[in-house]
Amino acid sequence: MVSGQGRYPLTKVDVFLNDQFVGSSNPPAVSGFLHAERHGPVNEYNTLKAVGYDAVFNKGEAVGTLRLQFR
């Protein structure tokens, strides 16, 4: 789940895995569409970035590390 705080409601979120575009969510409910194996090579530690846009096209982003354990 993605949420934002601001004067205007969050309307769209673009998601990137290791700088590769994964997809957009509109309305912003990101859960369920990230399948790492479909988006190029992944490592144990990966960069996950979400870029959010509000109703008047202001933009903000959050970047984090996604750790995957391979079995």
C-alpha positions in Angstrom: 0.0 0.0 0.0 1.3 3.4 -0.9 0.1 6.6 0.8 0.9 10.2 0.7 0.4 13.3 2.8 -0.2 16.7 1.2 -2.7 19.2 0.2 -3.9 17.3 -2.9 -4.7 13.5 -3.1 -2.2 11.1 -4.5 -3.4 9.9 -7.9 -0.6 7.9 -9.5 2.6 6.0 -8.5 5.3 4.8 -10.8 7.5 2.0 -9.5 11.1 1.2 -10.5 13.3 -1.8 -9.5 17.0 -1.2 -10.0 16.2 1.8 -12.2 14.0 -0.3 -14.5 10.3 0.7 -14.8 8.1 -1.9 -13.3 4.7 -0.3 -13.7 2.2 2.4 -12.7 -0.7 2.2 -10.3 -3.7 4.4 -10.6 -5.2 4.7 -8.0 -2.1 4.1 -6.0 -2.4 0.6 -4.6 1.0 -0.9 -5.5 0.7 -4.3 -3.7 0.6 -7.4 -5.9 2.2 -6.3 -9.2 5.9 -6.5 -8.4 7.3 -9.8 -9.8 11.1 -9.2 -9.6 12.0 -12.1 -12.0 10.1 -10.3 -14.8 12.1 -7.1 -14.6 15.6 -8.1 -15.4 18.4 -9.4 -13.2 17.9 -9.0 -9.5 20.4 -9.3 -6.7 20.2 -10.0 -3.0 20.0 -6.2 -2.4 18.0 -4.1 -4.9 16.9 -0.5 -5.2 13.1 0.0 -5.1 11.9 3.5 -6.0 8.3 4.9 -6.0 7.5 8.2 -7.7 4.2 9.6 -6.7 2.1 12.3 -8.4 -0.8 14.2 -6.9 -3.9 15.7 -8.5 -2.1 18.8 -9.6 1.0 16.9 -10.8 3.3 17.7 -7.9 5.9 14.9 -7.7 7.7 13.2 -4.8 9.7 10.0 -4.5 10.9 7.5 -2.0 13.8 5.1 -2.5 14.6 2.1 -0.4 16.5 -1.2 -0.5 14.6 -4.4 -1.3 16.3 -7.5 0.0 15.5 -10.8 -1.7 16.5 -14.2 -0.3 17.0 -16.9 -2.9 16.4 -20.5 -2.0 
